[in-house]
């Protein structure tokens, strides 16, 4: 028999992004309105149309993973393990030395493309040296679920372990699905989030051909400009972010710090086009409406929305329209909406997780992160986008949107958890 739904709170957070190697460093940069975008250094970009990205610089995977193990992991999995260690440490959880809880703890990782860097490298090996020289580790480094499996082994988490692959909605789905697992009593603790590392010639080149990326090579830091009239595409970034979700009663009983509560989860499909959102934004609007219904909130109760806000022509107008549909014109114009992708770039499968963390931090600090590079208003994007500077505001309820190729729409709502 299914138990009564339990409340799910966030007790740990971790992040490694183009803005910093920790949650605190990343948040400090966001509030300062700093851009993490710069010229590509991981490969020679002379053969692709976009020569910039959001790279994680200066982070050494061997700071958390022994050298032999690190060499067996794709960069995306390395980044996830690093962020996960932060989250577990912050939550004060150690399942390696707590065997009694290991079977009640699980992992869900979201990824858009899996081990893209490993795929790119091994494809080049095959083309230049033959198939016999492909690494025996190639398959395990490429599969999208590598990070989830490795995390469960490293941290001795033996409960539900899986991977979500819904493009740029993946880590938002991971958090929502993990919350549902705890709600129904199948686990007490879940490590949930996402990671992506796709900055390679194939990754950049492929997205260039789909006409999705900005090509503002003369001014990379101003290239990600969500909702601005002069936007010309998103900026690819790498990184990882994750949260520890926990049954609220368990968290309270052990005196854990509670950063917030997952109170709403909505998920829909556009069922329209593999890359373009449905015109009119009905799919995205229904996702937000479902999250509001799950949370038991009225539209006017939302204090902040962290938008998907990719800086593409199609997304930003559609999301604006969808917010108005879901909240109603009056409530939509009253709630501040910002896109932190203007600073982080687009972490792809990791985007929903880092943007969920920004929602939680906005609630804790009562500060709204800005949308930088907002210079020329687009008449079709006419909401309050918190332009260019962070803003003090009381935030009790926040929502984040994540939309992905394939028509995936995900909305998550967070509350105080008190």
ChimeraX attribute file (.defattr): number of C-alpha atoms within 10 A of each C-alpha:
attribute: neighborCount
match mode: 1-to-1
recipient: residues
	/A:1	4
	/A:2	8
	/A:3	9
	/A:4	9
	/A:5	12
	/A:6	18
	/A:7	19
	/A:8	28
	/A:9	31
	/A:10	30
	/A:11	25
	/A:12	26
	/A:13	31
	/A:14	29
	/A:15	34
	/A:16	27
	/A:17	29
	/A:18	26
	/A:19	26
	/A:20	22
	/A:21	23
	/A:22	18
	/A:23	23
	/A:24	14
	/A:25	14
	/A:26	23
	/A:27	20
	/A:28	13
	/A:29	18
	/A:30	27
	/A:31	19
	/A:32	16
	/A:33	20
	/A:34	17
	/A:35	24
	/A:36	25
	/A:37	26
	/A:38	18
	/A:39	17
	/A:40	16
	/A:41	14
	/A:42	12
	/A:43	10
	/A:44	11
	/A:45	18
	/A:46	9
	/A:47	10
	/A:48	16
	/A:49	17
	/A:50	22
	/A:51	21
	/A:52	26
	/A:53	31
	/A:54	27
	/A:55	26
	/A:56	21
	/A:57	15
	/A:58	9
	/A:59	13
	/A:60	14
	/A:61	18
	/A:62	14
	/A:63	9
	/A:64	15
	/A:65	16
	/A:66	10
	/A:67	11
	/A:68	9
	/A:69	11
	/A:70	17
	/A:71	15
	/A:72	14
	/A:73	23
	/A:74	26
	/A:75	25
	/A:76	29
	/A:77	33
	/A:78	29
	/A:79	29
	/A:80	28
	/A:81	28
	/A:82	26
	/A:83	28
	/A:84	29
	/A:85	22
	/A:86	25
	/A:87	27
	/A:88	21
	/A:89	14
	/A:90	17
	/A:91	22
	/A:92	14
	/A:93	19
	/A:94	16
	/A:95	19
	/A:96	14
	/A:97	11
	/A:98	11
	/A:99	13
	/A:100	9
	/A:101	19
	/A:102	21
	/A:103	18
	/A:104	19
	/A:105	24
	/A:106	29
	/A:107	29
	/A:108	29
	/A:109	35
	/A:110	37
	/A:111	35
	/A:112	27
	/A:113	22
	/A:114	27
	/A:115	28
	/A:116	24
	/A:117	23
	/A:118	25
	/A:119	20
	/A:120	16
	/A:121	16
	/A:122	20
	/A:123	16
	/A:124	13
	/A:125	16
	/A:126	14
	/A:127	11
	/A:128	10
	/A:129	11
	/A:130	11
	/A:131	12
	/A:132	9
	/A:133	12
	/A:134	17
	/A:135	14
	/A:136	9
	/A:137	14
	/A:138	18
	/A:139	15
	/A:140	16
	/A:141	25
	/A:142	22
	/A:143	17
	/A:144	26
	/A:145	22
	/A:146	23
	/A:147	32
	/A:148	27
	/A:149	18
	/A:150	17
	/A:151	24
	/A:152	22
	/A:153	12
	/A:154	14
	/A:155	21
	/A:156	20
	/A:157	25
	/A:158	18
	/A:159	19
	/A:160	18
	/A:161	20
	/A:162	19
	/A:163	23
	/A:164	24
	/A:165	21
	/A:166	25
	/A:167	23
	/A:168	30
	/A:169	33
	/A:170	33
	/A:171	37
	/A:172	35
	/A:173	33
	/A:174	31
	/A:175	31
	/A:176	24
	/A:177	17
	/A:178	29
	/A:179	31
	/A:180	19
	/A:181	20
	/A:182	25
	/A:183	21
	/A:184	16
	/A:185	15
	/A:186	18
	/A:187	23
	/A:188	26
	/A:189	32
	/A:190	29
	/A:191	29
	/A:192	32
	/A:193	39
	/A:194	42
	/A:195	39
	/A:196	34
	/A:197	31
	/A:198	26
	/A:199	23
	/A:200	21
	/A:201	18
	/A:202	16
	/A:203	16
	/A:204	23
	/A:205	18
	/A:206	14
	/A:207	17
	/A:208	17
	/A:209	11
	/A:210	9
	/A:211	14
	/A:212	21
	/A:213	25
	/A:214	25
	/A:215	20
	/A:216	19
	/A:217	16
	/A:218	11
	/A:219	13
	/A:220	21
	/A:221	24
	/A:222	18
	/A:223	29
	/A:224	37
	/A:225	31
	/A:226	32
	/A:227	34
	/A:228	25
	/A:229	18
	/A:230	18
	/A:231	23
	/A:232	20
	/A:233	23
	/A:234	26
	/A:235	32
	/A:236	29
	/A:237	26
	/A:238	27
	/A:239	34
	/A:240	35
	/A:241	36
	/A:242	37
	/A:243	30
	/A:244	29
	/A:245	32
	/A:246	31
	/A:247	22
	/A:248	23
	/A:249	14
	/A:250	14
	/A:251	20
	/A:252	14
	/A:253	8
	/A:254	9
	/A:255	10
	/A:256	18
	/A:257	15
	/A:258	19
	/A:259	21
	/A:260	24
	/A:261	24
	/A:262	25
	/A:263	25
	/A:264	24
	/A:265	27
	/A:266	24
	/A:267	23
	/A:268	19
	/A:269	19
	/A:270	22
	/A:271	12
	/A:272	13
	/A:273	11
	/A:274	12
	/A:275	14
	/A:276	15
	/A:277	26
	/A:278	18
	/A:279	16
	/A:280	15
	/A:281	21
	/A:282	21
	/A:283	26
	/A:284	33
	/A:285	26
	/A:286	23
	/A:287	27
	/A:288	31
	/A:289	25
	/A:290	21
	/A:291	23
	/A:292	25
	/A:293	16
	/A:294	15
	/A:295	19
	/A:296	11
	/A:297	16
	/A:298	12
	/A:299	19
	/A:300	13
	/A:301	15
	/A:302	23
	/A:303	21
	/A:304	26
	/A:305	25
	/A:306	29
	/A:307	27
	/A:308	29
	/A:309	29
	/A:310	29
	/A:311	30
	/A:312	23
	/A:313	18
	/A:314	16
	/A:315	22
	/A:316	24
	/A:317	22
	/A:318	23
	/A:319	27
	/A:320	23
	/A:321	24
	/A:322	24
	/A:323	28
	/A:324	17
	/A:325	19
	/A:326	21
	/A:327	22
	/A:328	14
	/A:329	13
	/A:330	11
	/A:331	18
	/A:332	24
	/A:333	16
	/A:334	15
	/A:335	21
	/A:336	24
	/A:337	29
	/A:338	28
	/A:339	30
	/A:340	29
	/A:341	31
	/A:342	32
	/A:343	30
	/A:344	31
	/A:345	30
	/A:346	27
	/A:347	31
	/A:348	31
	/A:349	35
	/A:350	35
	/A:351	36
	/A:352	36
	/A:353	33
	/A:354	32
	/A:355	27
	/A:356	30
	/A:357	25
	/A:358	22
	/A:359	28
	/A:360	27
	/A:361	20
	/A:362	26
	/A:363	24
	/A:364	15
	/A:365	12
	/A:366	15
	/A:367	18
	/A:368	28
	/A:369	31
	/A:370	27
	/A:371	30
	/A:372	29
	/A:373	22
	/A:374	22
	/A:375	13
	/A:376	12
	/A:377	13
	/A:378	15
	/A:379	11
	/A:380	14
	/A:381	18
	/A:382	14
	/A:383	21
	/A:384	14
	/A:385	25
	/A:386	18
	/A:387	20
	/A:388	19
	/A:389	14
	/A:390	18
	/A:391	16
	/A:392	11
	/A:393	15
	/A:394	15
	/A:395	22
	/A:396	20
	/A:397	23
	/A:398	26
	/A:399	27
	/A:400	26
	/A:401	27
	/A:402	31
	/A:403	33
	/A:404	23
	/A:405	17
	/A:406	19
	/A:407	22
	/A:408	25
	/A:409	29
	/A:410	32
	/A:411	33
	/A:412	31
	/A:413	28
	/A:414	27
	/A:415	22
	/A:416	19
	/A:417	16
	/A:418	10
